[in-house]
Amino acid sequence: MPSNAVLEAKKAKVEKLTDLIKASVSGVLVDYKGITVEEDTKLRRELREAGVNYFVEKNTLLLRAFQNCGIEGFEEALNGTTALAVSNDDQTAPARVLGKFAEKAGEEKFNLKAGYVEGEVYDANGVIALSKIPSKDVLLAQLVGSLQGPMQKLAATLKAVADKKSEEAA
């Protein structure tokens, strides 16, 4: 039977994890069993640059934290070696960075297990699909670019019409 001090430490850890998950908008669970220290260091740097918090935690503690947050469906994913990447402001950042890394590393080294976005749970295939979605900034830039093209054409057409009318008037 574990001592009261150990139980209290685990309860505190679960509470901390619960708060972290509740504050996040998205998260991805991965199996990291085959990566080297060098690869892990590079991955952690990329995640940090993207504003993603990445850590390894015991499966039972993660499961309890997810249950406390009302997020169900990770029972099968929480086995073996597990790391969690969470983002507080970008719904696709954890999936994007980890998906790109998983493609390079290969299935025998690094696997996406499952994930969530704003409480909705995704399996490995769903996380892979999320990893293909560009960041919010890129999507906004694409939107502006797609709106800008027709506006430029309209402005050029109006200018041509105005120039033609001023030539006719002269």
Salt bridges, closest charged atoms under 4 A:
GLU8 OE2 - LYS11 NZ 3.92
ASP31 OD2 - LYS33 NZ 3.03
GLU39 OE2 - LYS109 NZ 2.82
ASP40 OD2 - ARG44 NE 2.85
GLU57 OE1 - LYS13 NZ 3.27
ASP90 OD2 - ARG96 NH2 3.37
GLU103 OE2 - LYS132 NZ 2.44
ASP163 OD2 - LYS159 NZ 3.31
